[in-house]
Amino acid sequence: MPSTVKYDKQNLKTLLKAIIPFNHLSDGVLSEIISETQIARYPRGGYIFRQGEPSKKTLFLILEGRVEAVAAAGKDEAVTAVRSKGDFLGVTVLLSDEPYPISILATEELTCLLIKQHSFHKAVVSSDEFAAYFTRDLASRLKELYKTITSDHGPSRLLETSTFRQRVKDVAVKNVITCLPMDNICDVARKMNKAGTSSVVVCGFNNKPAGIITEKDMVSKILCSDNPNLGQKAHQVMTSNLITIRPDDFTYTALLLMMKNKIKHIVVTDDHEVLRGILTVKDLIKSRKTGTLTIVKQIEYQDSFEELAGTIKDIDQLKQALINERAYASEICSLTSELYDRITRKLIFLAEKEMIAKGLGRPPVRYCFINMGSAGRKEQFLRTDQDNGIIYADPRAGEEEKVSSYFLELGRIIVNELENCGFQRCRGEVMADNPAWCRPLSAWKEELVQWVNRLDPDHVRSMTIFLDFRYITGDEYLYNGLKEYTTRLFCEEKHALLFMAEDDLRHRVPLTMFGRFITEKKGKQKRQIDLKKAVMVHMIDGLRLFSLREGIKETNSFERLSHLKERGVFNPDDAEYFEAAYESLMMFRIRSALDKIKRGQEPDNYINLDQLSKKEKNLLKEALLMVNRLQSLTAHTFHAYKA
């Protein structure tokens, strides 16, 4: 048993101020921590804690002496690490509340500072630098907790197969037909015909793919040419911008890549970019009886709004299957968004046909349809309220009203039919049938300038919805024009970023200084937290602000985070921590919504703490600490006041 040592509080404060990361804490926070802290001594040969013991909910800081980390494996023991003055012990278990994975043995007389769990959380919340010091442990812990919790919710009895969790290596063709870049195209065609394959991978002598030649390439680049050149070489015909995938990736990842890139072949390569196989749509079809491919085909073949709305049920079943097979929340949202995009594009195609049937004709000028909000970020899981708009080319003088009327009517049909598919109307009327969100390109630009020059809460709300806008269909030139203008405007108008930062920082993460959750106090949501409005919005706002400052055009939060990491805006540890936490928050939100649907309740964004296990509460708490850290980084970077 350790012996407790009396100490002088002022001397202890001086001591801690000399130790990283305590030197970053304010005097007030340090004083609070010290009032709850103990100093303990352990004799040589004594254990601070033993492998398998329950968590002491304490962070140990070595002030004097040395210890060994000892791991037991059967009857044997092995020393895995040595720790000395200034090192911390028990960080991971402090975060997880799980039993100790190793034993810590004092090899010299030892003096430790014992910091309680709630004091540690208080320090993390109060200081970015303190939190950053432990970021790697926090990120690692978040990922482990996420994996454990999703594993605890195993596949349901209704869907015991693992069609979506098959590995690429188990489905892909390994004996790939290849050719060299300088091979004659006629020889390549004969090789394809002899092998009965629809593609040939073009490789160098190092067996690293340089491109692919498909039947489509043969037809479009040679046979359909006015003067077919049969003397061309493989490298002149091949598609060089290859989409590749790793053998251990899941098949639904391959499927998503095929859908996004509108391709039917994916080359499989290892970590060294060496060819390991090829995966085709046919291979995926063979690997399952039904699934996403069937849904895609159904969407493409529908000829009426009613039939198109019927495909929604199949998408719902697919989402449930992915949840049951423990796919990552980000992957589920990405695949769901891709399918919803396909439904929207098909619906717009049918809407244009209806406009012609009504005698209103084809679109009078070029236009494109955009999604905003969560749909714009590709973070839809449930069929959320609509946030969409239309950008159309500036009409000729005198035709403004006629063109506006046409697109508002087109927008009305699209919005109504989306509603029939289960996408509710936006309460704020942010939809393509509203003149405020159905404009010519020049009017969109003028509105943006007004928002920036006359900042108020209403304009900020409009901007936060609009700034996640994403192309769905139509003339991409118009979309790119507005995206370029928007990106340039917000890079130049720094005051707008400051105002938006301050708007977000008016509300804090629902966590007290002592690491306790702040929940609704009364009503139907008593003891619950709104994950979307109280937590995730701060992550979304923060990543959007940093991306706008950097001129990053992507809208998805994970893609924004990846670019910010690449540019050095966030260090790798912070980026990993943010990603793990946002993934966890999405998982909580998705699972809570599904649970409510199963119970016949209306799904929402609230999570009930009383229905969470101890492990789940720990995961949620660490995720909230991360969001708090991002808010603090936002305040520091944009020189904004944090409430």
C-alpha positions as CSV (number, residue, x, y, z in Angstrom):
1,M,0.0,0.0,0.0
2,P,1.3,3.5,-0.8
3,S,1.8,6.0,1.9
4,T,0.2,9.5,1.5
5,V,2.6,12.4,1.8
6,K,1.6,15.8,3.0
7,Y,2.7,18.7,0.8
8,D,2.7,22.5,0.6
9,K,0.2,23.6,-2.0
10,Q,2.3,26.5,-3.2
11,N,5.3,24.3,-3.7
12,L,3.2,21.8,-5.6
13,K,1.9,24.5,-7.9
14,T,5.4,25.7,-8.6
15,L,6.4,22.1,-9.3
16,L,3.5,21.5,-11.7
17,K,4.2,24.7,-13.6
18,A,7.6,23.3,-14.5
19,I,6.1,20.1,-15.9
20,I,4.6,19.8,-19.4
21,P,1.6,20.0,-20.0
22,F,0.6,21.4,-16.6
23,N,2.6,24.6,-17.4
24,H,-0.3,25.5,-19.9
25,L,-3.0,25.5,-17.2
26,S,-4.1,28.8,-15.5
27,D,-3.5,29.4,-11.9
28,G,-7.1,29.0,-11.1
29,V,-7.4,25.6,-12.7
30,L,-4.1,24.4,-11.2
31,S,-5.4,25.4,-7.7
32,E,-8.6,23.5,-8.2
33,I,-6.7,20.4,-9.4
34,I,-4.2,20.6,-6.5
35,S,-7.0,20.8,-3.9
36,E,-8.1,17.3,-5.1
37,T,-4.6,15.9,-5.7
38,Q,-2.5,13.5,-3.5
39,I,1.2,12.6,-3.4
40,A,1.9,9.0,-2.7
41,R,5.1,7.0,-2.1
42,Y,5.6,3.4,-3.1
43,P,8.4,1.1,-1.7
44,R,10.8,-0.6,-4.1
45,G,9.2,-3.8,-5.3
46,G,5.7,-2.4,-4.7
47,Y,3.0,-2.3,-7.4
48,I,1.2,0.9,-8.4
49,F,-1.4,-1.3,-10.0
50,R,-1.6,-4.8,-11.3
51,Q,-2.8,-6.3,-14.6
52,G,-6.5,-7.0,-14.5
53,E,-7.3,-4.7,-11.6
54,P,-10.2,-2.3,-12.0
55,S,-9.4,1.3,-12.9
56,K,-8.4,3.6,-10.1
57,K,-9.7,6.5,-12.2
58,T,-6.4,8.2,-11.5
59,L,-3.6,9.7,-13.6
60,F,-0.2,8.9,-12.0
61,L,2.7,11.4,-12.6
62,I,6.1,10.1,-11.5
63,L,7.9,12.8,-9.4
64,E,10.8,10.6,-8.3
65,G,12.0,7.0,-9.0
66,R,11.6,4.4,-11.8
67,V,9.1,1.8,-12.7
68,E,8.8,-1.2,-15.1
69,A,5.7,-2.0,-17.1
70,V,5.2,-5.8,-16.8
71,A,2.9,-7.8,-19.0
72,A,1.9,-11.4,-18.0
73,A,1.5,-14.0,-20.6
74,G,0.5,-17.3,-19.0
75,K,3.1,-18.2,-16.4
76,D,5.7,-15.8,-17.9
77,E,6.2,-12.1,-17.4
78,A,7.9,-9.6,-19.7
79,V,9.0,-6.1,-19.2
80,T,7.5,-4.0,-22.0
81,A,8.7,-0.5,-20.9
82,V,10.5,1.5,-18.3
83,R,9.2,4.8,-17.0
84,S,10.9,7.5,-14.8
85,K,10.6,11.1,-13.6
86,G,8.1,13.2,-15.5
87,D,6.3,10.2,-17.2
88,F,2.6,9.5,-16.8
89,L,1.0,6.1,-15.9
90,G,-2.5,4.9,-16.5
91,V,-3.6,7.3,-19.2
92,T,-5.5,4.8,-21.4
93,V,-7.3,3.2,-18.4
94,L,-8.1,6.7,-17.1
95,L,-10.0,7.3,-20.3
96,S,-11.6,3.9,-20.6
97,D,-12.4,2.9,-17.0
98,E,-11.4,-0.7,-18.1
99,P,-9.1,-3.0,-16.1
100,Y,-5.4,-2.3,-16.3
101,P,-3.8,-4.2,-19.3
102,I,-0.3,-4.4,-17.6
103,S,1.2,-4.1,-14.1
104,I,3.4,-1.3,-13.0
105,L,6.3,-2.3,-10.6
106,A,8.4,0.2,-8.7
107,T,12.1,-0.7,-9.2
108,E,13.2,2.2,-7.0
109,E,11.5,4.0,-4.2
110,L,8.8,5.9,-6.0
111,T,6.9,9.2,-5.5
112,C,3.8,9.9,-7.6
113,L,1.3,12.6,-8.0
114,L,-2.2,11.2,-8.1
115,I,-4.6,13.2,-10.2
116,K,-8.3,12.2,-10.2
117,Q,-10.2,11.5,-13.4
118,H,-12.6,14.5,-13.1
119,S,-9.6,16.8,-12.4
120,F,-8.0,15.5,-15.6
121,H,-11.1,16.2,-17.6
122,K,-11.3,19.7,-16.2
123,A,-7.7,20.4,-17.4
124,V,-8.5,19.0,-20.8
125,V,-11.5,21.3,-21.2
126,S,-9.7,24.3,-19.9
127,S,-6.6,24.2,-22.1
128,D,-5.9,23.4,-25.7
129,E,-2.3,22.7,-25.1
130,F,-3.0,20.3,-22.2
131,A,-5.5,18.4,-24.4
132,A,-3.0,18.4,-27.3
133,Y,-0.4,16.7,-25.1
134,F,-2.7,13.7,-24.6
135,T,-4.3,13.8,-28.1
136,R,-2.6,10.6,-29.3
137,D,-3.9,8.7,-26.3
138,L,-7.4,10.2,-26.7
139,A,-7.5,9.4,-30.5
140,S,-6.3,5.9,-29.9
141,R,-8.8,5.4,-27.1
142,L,-11.7,6.8,-29.2
143,K,-11.0,4.4,-32.1
144,E,-10.7,1.4,-29.7
145,L,-13.9,2.3,-28.0
146,Y,-15.7,2.8,-31.3
147,K,-14.5,-0.7,-32.5
148,T,-15.5,-2.3,-29.2
149,I,-19.0,-0.7,-29.1
150,T,-19.8,-1.5,-32.8
151,S,-18.7,-5.1,-32.2
152,D,-21.0,-5.3,-29.1
153,H,-23.9,-4.6,-31.5
154,G,-23.5,-7.7,-33.7
155,P,-25.4,-8.7,-36.8
156,S,-29.1,-9.2,-36.4
157,R,-30.7,-12.5,-37.0
158,L,-32.5,-11.1,-39.9
159,L,-29.3,-10.5,-41.8
160,E,-26.7,-13.0,-40.8
161,T,-24.8,-13.0,-44.1
162,S,-21.8,-10.7,-44.6
163,T,-22.2,-9.8,-48.2
164,F,-21.2,-6.2,-47.6
165,R,-18.2,-7.0,-45.4
166,Q,-16.6,-9.3,-47.9
167,R,-13.0,-8.4,-48.7
168,V,-12.0,-7.4,-52.2
169,K,-9.4,-10.2,-52.3
170,D,-12.1,-12.8,-51.8
171,V,-14.1,-11.6,-54.8
172,A,-11.5,-10.1,-57.3
173,V,-10.0,-12.0,-60.2
174,K,-6.4,-12.7,-59.5
175,N,-5.2,-13.9,-62.9
176,V,-5.3,-10.6,-64.6
177,I,-4.8,-10.2,-68.4
178,T,-2.1,-7.7,-68.9
179,C,-0.1,-6.0,-71.7
180,L,2.9,-3.7,-72.1
181,P,2.5,0.0,-72.9
182,M,4.2,-0.4,-76.3
183,D,2.1,-3.4,-77.4
184,N,0.1,-3.0,-80.6
185,I,-3.6,-2.4,-80.0
186,C,-4.5,-5.2,-82.4
187,D,-2.5,-7.6,-80.3
188,V,-4.2,-6.4,-77.2
189,A,-7.7,-6.9,-78.9
190,R,-6.7,-10.5,-79.8
191,K,-5.5,-11.1,-76.2
192,M,-8.9,-9.9,-74.9
193,N,-10.8,-12.0,-77.3
194,K,-8.8,-15.1,-76.5
195,A,-9.2,-14.7,-72.8
196,G,-12.9,-13.7,-73.1
197,T,-12.3,-10.7,-70.9
198,S,-13.7,-7.2,-71.1
199,S,-10.5,-5.4,-70.0
200,V,-6.7,-5.6,-70.1
201,V,-4.5,-3.9,-67.5
202,V,-1.5,-2.1,-69.0
203,C,1.6,-2.7,-66.8
204,G,5.3,-1.9,-66.9
205,F,8.0,-4.5,-66.3
206,N,7.7,-3.8,-62.5
207,N,4.1,-5.1,-62.7
208,K,2.7,-1.7,-61.6
209,P,-0.4,-0.7,-63.5
210,A,-0.1,2.3,-65.8
211,G,-3.6,2.2,-67.2
212,I,-6.5,0.0,-68.3
213,I,-8.1,-0.7,-71.7
214,T,-11.7,-1.8,-71.7
215,E,-14.1,-2.8,-74.4
216,K,-15.5,0.7,-74.1
217,D,-12.1,2.2,-74.9
218,M,-11.8,0.0,-77.9
219,V,-15.2,1.1,-79.3
220,S,-15.0,4.8,-78.5
221,K,-11.3,5.5,-79.3
222,I,-10.8,3.2,-82.3
223,L,-13.9,1.8,-83.9
224,C,-16.0,5.0,-83.7
225,S,-13.1,7.1,-85.1
226,D,-13.5,8.4,-88.6
227,N,-10.1,7.1,-89.5
228,P,-9.4,4.1,-87.2
229,N,-5.7,3.8,-86.5
230,L,-5.0,0.1,-85.9
231,G,-1.3,0.8,-85.5
232,Q,-1.7,2.6,-82.1
233,K,0.0,1.4,-79.1
234,A,-1.6,0.4,-75.8
235,H,-0.5,3.5,-73.9
236,Q,-2.2,5.7,-76.6
237,V,-5.6,4.0,-76.0
238,M,-5.6,3.2,-72.3
239,T,-7.4,5.1,-69.6
240,S,-4.5,6.3,-67.4
241,N,-6.4,7.8,-64.4
242,L,-6.8,4.5,-62.7
243,I,-9.1,3.9,-59.8
244,T,-7.4,1.4,-57.5
245,I,-8.3,-0.5,-54.3
246,R,-6.5,-2.6,-51.8
247,P,-7.1,-6.4,-51.3
248,D,-8.2,-6.0,-47.7
249,D,-10.8,-3.3,-48.4
250,F,-14.5,-4.2,-48.2
251,T,-16.5,-4.9,-51.4
252,Y,-19.0,-2.1,-50.6
253,T,-16.0,0.4,-50.8
254,A,-15.3,-0.9,-54.3
255,L,-19.0,-0.6,-55.2
256,L,-19.0,3.0,-53.9
257,L,-16.0,3.8,-56.0
258,M,-17.6,2.3,-59.1
259,M,-20.8,4.3,-58.5
260,K,-19.0,7.6,-57.9
261,N,-16.6,7.3,-60.9
262,K,-19.1,5.6,-63.2
263,I,-16.8,2.7,-64.0
264,K,-17.2,-1.0,-64.2
265,H,-13.6,-2.1,-63.4
266,I,-11.3,-1.4,-60.4
267,V,-7.7,-2.5,-60.4
268,V,-6.5,-4.1,-57.1
269,T,-3.0,-3.2,-56.0
270,D,-1.0,-3.7,-52.8
271,D,0.7,-1.1,-50.6
272,H,3.5,-0.9,-53.1
273,E,1.1,-0.3,-56.1
274,V,1.9,-3.7,-57.5
275,L,-1.0,-5.4,-59.4
276,R,-2.8,-8.0,-57.3
277,G,-6.1,-8.4,-59.2
278,I,-9.1,-6.8,-60.9
279,L,-12.7,-6.4,-59.7
280,T,-15.6,-5.9,-62.1
281,V,-19.3,-5.2,-61.6
282,K,-20.0,-8.7,-62.7
283,D,-17.8,-10.0,-59.9
284,L,-19.8,-8.0,-57.4
285,I,-23.1,-9.3,-58.8
286,K,-21.8,-12.9,-58.5
287,S,-20.8,-12.3,-54.9
288,R,-24.4,-11.5,-53.8
289,K,-28.0,-12.3,-54.8
290,T,-29.3,-8.8,-54.4
291,G,-28.0,-5.5,-53.0
292,T,-26.8,-2.1,-54.0
293,L,-26.3,-2.9,-57.6
294,T,-29.9,-4.0,-57.9
295,I,-31.0,-0.7,-56.3
296,V,-28.9,1.3,-58.8
297,K,-30.4,-0.6,-61.7
298,Q,-33.9,-0.1,-60.3
299,I,-33.4,3.7,-60.0
300,E,-32.0,4.0,-63.6
301,Y,-34.9,2.0,-65.1
302,Q,-37.9,3.8,-63.4
303,D,-40.1,5.8,-65.7
304,S,-42.5,7.4,-63.2
305,F,-42.3,9.3,-60.0
306,E,-44.3,6.7,-58.2
307,E,-42.0,3.8,-59.2
308,L,-38.9,5.9,-58.2
309,A,-40.4,6.6,-54.7
310,G,-40.7,2.8,-54.3
311,T,-36.9,2.3,-54.5
312,I,-36.6,4.2,-51.1
313,K,-37.6,1.1,-49.2
314,D,-34.7,-0.9,-50.7
315,I,-32.3,1.8,-49.7
316,D,-33.6,1.7,-46.1
317,Q,-33.0,-2.1,-46.0
318,L,-29.5,-1.6,-47.4
319,K,-28.7,1.0,-44.6
320,Q,-29.9,-1.5,-42.0
321,A,-27.8,-4.2,-43.5
322,L,-24.7,-2.0,-43.4
323,I,-25.4,-1.1,-39.7
324,N,-25.8,-4.8,-38.9
325,E,-22.5,-5.6,-40.5
326,R,-20.7,-2.8,-38.6
327,A,-19.7,-0.6,-41.5
328,Y,-18.3,2.8,-40.4
329,A,-20.9,5.6,-40.1
330,S,-19.0,7.7,-42.6
331,E,-19.2,4.8,-45.2
332,I,-22.9,4.4,-44.6
333,C,-23.6,8.1,-45.1
334,S,-21.4,8.2,-48.2
335,L,-23.2,5.2,-49.8
336,T,-26.6,6.5,-48.8
337,S,-25.8,10.0,-50.2
338,E,-24.7,8.4,-53.5
339,L,-28.0,6.5,-53.8
340,Y,-30.0,9.6,-52.8
341,D,-28.1,11.6,-55.5
342,R,-29.1,9.0,-58.1
343,I,-32.7,9.2,-57.1
344,T,-32.6,13.1,-57.3
345,R,-30.9,13.0,-60.7
346,K,-33.5,10.6,-62.1
347,L,-36.3,12.6,-60.5
348,I,-35.0,15.8,-62.2
349,F,-34.9,14.0,-65.5
350,L,-38.5,13.0,-65.1
351,A,-39.4,16.5,-64.0
352,E,-38.0,17.9,-67.2
353,K,-40.1,15.5,-69.2
354,E,-43.2,16.6,-67.3
355,M,-42.4,20.2,-68.1
356,I,-42.3,19.3,-71.8
357,A,-45.6,17.3,-71.5
358,K,-47.2,20.5,-69.9
359,G,-46.2,22.5,-73.0
360,L,-43.5,24.5,-71.1
361,G,-40.7,23.1,-73.2
362,R,-37.1,22.4,-72.4
363,P,-35.0,24.6,-70.0
364,P,-34.7,28.0,-71.7
365,V,-31.1,28.5,-70.4
366,R,-28.4,26.3,-68.9
367,Y,-29.0,25.4,-65.2
368,C,-27.7,23.1,-62.5
369,F,-29.3,21.7,-59.3
370,I,-27.5,21.8,-56.0
371,N,-27.9,20.3,-52.6
372,M,-27.0,22.1,-49.4
373,G,-26.9,21.3,-45.6
374,S,-26.2,17.7,-44.6
375,A,-27.1,16.5,-48.2
376,G,-24.5,18.9,-49.5
377,R,-21.9,17.5,-47.1
378,K,-22.8,13.9,-48.1
379,E,-23.6,13.2,-44.4
380,Q,-27.2,12.1,-44.9
381,F,-28.5,9.0,-43.2
382,L,-32.1,9.6,-42.6
383,R,-34.1,11.4,-45.2
384,T,-33.6,14.8,-43.7
385,D,-35.5,18.0,-44.6
386,Q,-34.7,19.3,-48.1
387,D,-32.0,22.0,-48.6
388,N,-31.6,22.5,-52.3
389,G,-31.5,25.2,-55.0
390,I,-31.2,26.0,-58.7
391,I,-28.5,28.1,-60.4
392,Y,-29.3,29.1,-63.9
393,A,-27.5,31.1,-66.6
394,D,-28.3,34.8,-66.8
395,P,-31.2,35.2,-69.2
396,R,-31.2,37.8,-72.0
397,A,-32.7,41.2,-71.3
398,G,-36.5,41.1,-71.2
399,E,-36.7,37.4,-70.6
400,E,-35.9,37.5,-66.9
401,E,-39.5,36.9,-65.7
402,K,-40.2,34.1,-68.2
403,V,-37.0,32.2,-67.3
404,S,-37.6,32.7,-63.6
405,S,-41.1,31.3,-63.9
406,Y,-39.9,28.3,-65.8
407,F,-37.3,27.3,-63.2
408,L,-39.6,28.0,-60.2
409,E,-42.2,25.6,-61.8
410,L,-39.4,23.0,-62.4
411,G,-38.3,23.5,-58.8
412,R,-41.9,23.0,-57.6
413,I,-42.2,19.7,-59.3
414,I,-38.8,18.5,-58.0
415,V,-39.5,19.6,-54.4
416,N,-42.9,18.0,-54.4
417,E,-41.7,14.7,-55.8
418,L,-38.7,14.7,-53.3
419,E,-41.4,15.1,-50.6
420,N,-43.2,12.1,-52.0
421,C,-40.0,10.1,-51.8
422,G,-39.9,10.9,-48.0
423,F,-37.7,14.1,-48.0
424,Q,-39.7,16.5,-46.0
425,R,-40.0,20.2,-47.0
426,C,-37.6,22.5,-45.4
427,R,-39.3,24.6,-42.6
428,G,-37.1,27.6,-43.6
429,E,-38.2,27.2,-47.3
430,V,-34.6,26.6,-48.4
431,M,-35.7,24.8,-51.6
432,A,-35.7,25.2,-55.3
433,D,-39.3,26.4,-55.5
434,N,-38.4,29.5,-53.5
435,P,-37.2,32.5,-55.6
436,A,-34.5,33.1,-52.9
437,W,-32.9,29.7,-53.7
438,C,-33.7,29.6,-57.4
439,R,-31.7,32.4,-59.1
440,P,-29.5,33.3,-62.1
441,L,-25.7,33.1,-61.4
442,S,-25.3,36.8,-61.1
443,A,-28.1,37.1,-58.5
444,W,-26.4,34.3,-56.4
445,K,-23.2,36.3,-56.5
446,E,-25.0,39.5,-55.5
447,E,-26.7,37.8,-52.6
448,L,-23.4,36.4,-51.3
449,V,-21.9,39.9,-51.3
450,Q,-25.0,41.2,-49.3
451,W,-24.6,38.4,-46.8
452,V,-21.0,39.2,-46.3
453,N,-21.5,43.0,-46.1
454,R,-24.5,42.9,-43.8
455,L,-23.8,40.2,-41.3
456,D,-26.6,39.3,-38.9
457,P,-27.8,36.0,-37.4
458,D,-30.3,35.4,-40.3
459,H,-27.6,35.9,-42.9
460,V,-25.2,33.6,-41.0
461,R,-27.9,30.9,-40.9
462,S,-28.4,31.2,-44.6
463,M,-24.6,31.1,-45.2
464,T,-24.0,28.0,-43.1
465,I,-26.6,26.2,-45.1
466,F,-25.5,27.5,-48.5
467,L,-21.7,27.1,-47.9
468,D,-22.0,23.3,-48.0
469,F,-23.5,23.4,-51.5
470,R,-22.7,20.6,-53.9
471,Y,-23.3,19.8,-57.5
472,I,-26.0,17.2,-58.3
473,T,-26.8,17.5,-62.0
474,G,-27.0,19.9,-64.9
475,D,-24.4,22.3,-66.2
476,E,-21.4,21.9,-64.1
477,Y,-19.8,25.1,-65.5
478,L,-22.4,27.2,-63.6
479,Y,-21.7,25.3,-60.4
480,N,-17.9,25.7,-60.7
481,G,-18.4,29.4,-61.4
482,L,-20.3,30.0,-58.2
483,K,-18.0,27.7,-56.2
484,E,-14.9,29.6,-57.4
485,Y,-16.6,33.0,-56.7
486,T,-17.7,31.8,-53.2
487,T,-14.2,30.4,-52.3
488,R,-12.5,33.6,-53.4
489,L,-14.9,35.9,-51.6
490,F,-14.5,34.2,-48.2
491,C,-10.8,34.0,-48.6
492,E,-10.8,37.8,-48.9
493,E,-13.5,38.7,-46.4
494,K,-11.9,37.7,-43.2
495,H,-14.4,39.6,-41.1
496,A,-17.2,37.2,-42.3
497,L,-15.2,34.3,-41.0
498,L,-14.8,36.0,-37.6
499,F,-18.5,36.7,-37.4
500,M,-19.3,33.1,-38.2
501,A,-16.8,31.9,-35.7
502,E,-18.3,34.1,-32.9
503,D,-21.8,32.9,-33.9
504,D,-20.7,29.3,-33.3
505,L,-18.8,30.0,-30.1
506,R,-21.9,31.5,-28.5
507,H,-22.9,28.0,-27.6
508,R,-20.7,25.5,-25.9
509,V,-20.4,21.8,-25.9
510,P,-22.8,20.2,-23.3
511,L,-20.1,19.2,-20.9
512,T,-19.3,20.8,-17.5
513,M,-15.8,21.7,-16.4
514,F,-16.0,18.5,-14.3
515,G,-16.6,16.3,-17.3
516,R,-20.3,15.8,-16.6
517,F,-22.9,15.8,-19.3
518,I,-25.3,18.8,-19.6
519,T,-28.7,17.4,-20.7
520,E,-32.2,18.7,-21.3
521,K,-33.8,19.3,-17.9
522,K,-37.5,18.7,-18.7
523,G,-40.0,17.6,-21.3
524,K,-39.8,14.6,-23.6
525,Q,-36.1,15.0,-24.1
526,K,-35.2,15.1,-20.3
527,R,-31.8,13.5,-19.7
528,Q,-31.1,13.6,-23.4
529,I,-28.6,15.5,-25.7
530,D,-29.3,16.8,-29.2
531,L,-26.3,15.4,-31.0
532,K,-26.9,17.5,-34.1
533,K,-27.6,20.9,-32.7
534,A,-25.7,20.8,-29.5
535,V,-22.6,18.8,-30.5
536,M,-22.0,18.0,-34.2
537,V,-22.9,21.5,-35.5
538,H,-19.7,22.8,-33.8
539,M,-17.5,20.3,-35.6
540,I,-19.2,21.1,-38.9
541,D,-18.9,24.8,-38.3
542,G,-15.3,24.6,-37.3
543,L,-14.2,22.5,-40.2
544,R,-16.1,24.7,-42.6
545,L,-14.4,27.9,-41.3
546,F,-10.9,26.4,-41.6
547,S,-11.7,25.2,-45.1
548,L,-13.1,28.5,-46.2
549,R,-10.0,30.3,-44.9
550,E,-7.8,27.8,-46.8
551,G,-9.8,27.9,-50.0
552,I,-10.8,24.2,-49.8
553,K,-13.8,23.5,-51.9
554,E,-14.8,20.1,-50.6
555,T,-18.0,20.0,-48.4
556,N,-17.8,16.6,-46.7
557,S,-16.5,17.0,-43.1
558,F,-14.1,14.1,-43.5
559,E,-12.8,15.3,-46.8
560,R,-12.3,18.8,-45.4
561,L,-10.4,17.3,-42.4
562,S,-8.2,15.3,-44.7
563,H,-7.2,18.4,-46.7
564,L,-6.7,20.5,-43.6
565,K,-4.3,17.8,-42.3
566,E,-2.4,17.7,-45.6
567,R,-1.9,21.5,-45.5
568,G,-0.6,21.3,-41.9
569,V,-3.6,23.3,-40.5
570,F,-4.1,20.5,-38.0
571,N,-1.3,18.3,-36.8
572,P,-1.7,14.6,-37.6
573,D,-2.7,13.7,-34.0
574,D,-5.4,16.3,-33.8
575,A,-6.7,15.3,-37.2
576,E,-6.9,11.7,-36.2
577,Y,-8.6,12.6,-32.9
578,F,-11.2,14.8,-34.7
579,E,-11.9,12.1,-37.3
580,A,-12.4,9.4,-34.7
581,A,-14.7,11.6,-32.6
582,Y,-16.8,12.7,-35.5
583,E,-17.2,9.1,-36.7
584,S,-18.3,8.2,-33.1
585,L,-20.9,10.9,-33.0
586,M,-22.3,9.9,-36.3
587,M,-22.5,6.3,-35.2
588,F,-24.4,7.3,-32.0
589,R,-26.8,9.4,-34.1
590,I,-27.5,6.7,-36.7
591,R,-27.9,4.0,-34.1
592,S,-30.2,6.0,-31.9
593,A,-32.4,6.9,-34.9
594,L,-32.6,3.3,-36.0
595,D,-33.5,2.2,-32.5
596,K,-36.4,4.7,-32.4
597,I,-37.7,3.5,-35.8
598,K,-37.7,-0.1,-34.5
599,R,-39.8,1.0,-31.6
600,G,-42.2,2.7,-33.9
601,Q,-41.1,6.2,-32.8
602,E,-40.3,9.2,-34.9
603,P,-36.5,9.4,-35.3
604,D,-34.7,12.5,-34.2
605,N,-31.2,13.6,-33.2
606,Y,-31.5,13.1,-29.5
607,I,-29.6,10.5,-27.6
608,N,-30.8,9.2,-24.2
609,L,-28.0,8.9,-21.7
610,D,-29.9,6.4,-19.6
611,Q,-29.9,3.9,-22.5
612,L,-26.1,4.1,-22.8
613,S,-23.7,1.6,-21.2
614,K,-20.7,2.9,-19.2
615,K,-18.4,2.2,-22.1
616,E,-20.7,4.2,-24.5
617,K,-20.8,7.1,-22.1
618,N,-17.0,7.2,-22.0
619,L,-16.9,7.2,-25.8
620,L,-19.4,10.0,-26.0
621,K,-17.6,12.1,-23.3
622,E,-14.2,11.8,-25.2
623,A,-16.0,12.8,-28.4
624,L,-17.4,15.9,-26.7
625,L,-14.0,16.8,-25.3
626,M,-12.7,16.7,-28.9
627,V,-15.4,19.0,-30.1
628,N,-14.6,21.4,-27.3
629,R,-10.9,21.3,-28.4
630,L,-11.9,22.2,-32.0
631,Q,-14.0,25.1,-30.7
632,S,-11.0,26.3,-28.7
633,L,-8.7,26.1,-31.8
634,T,-11.4,28.0,-33.8
635,A,-11.5,30.7,-31.1
636,H,-7.7,31.0,-31.1
637,T,-7.2,30.9,-34.9
638,F,-10.0,33.4,-35.8
639,H,-9.4,35.6,-32.7
640,A,-13.0,35.1,-31.6
641,Y,-14.4,35.1,-28.1
642,K,-15.4,31.7,-26.7
643,A,-18.4,31.9,-24.3
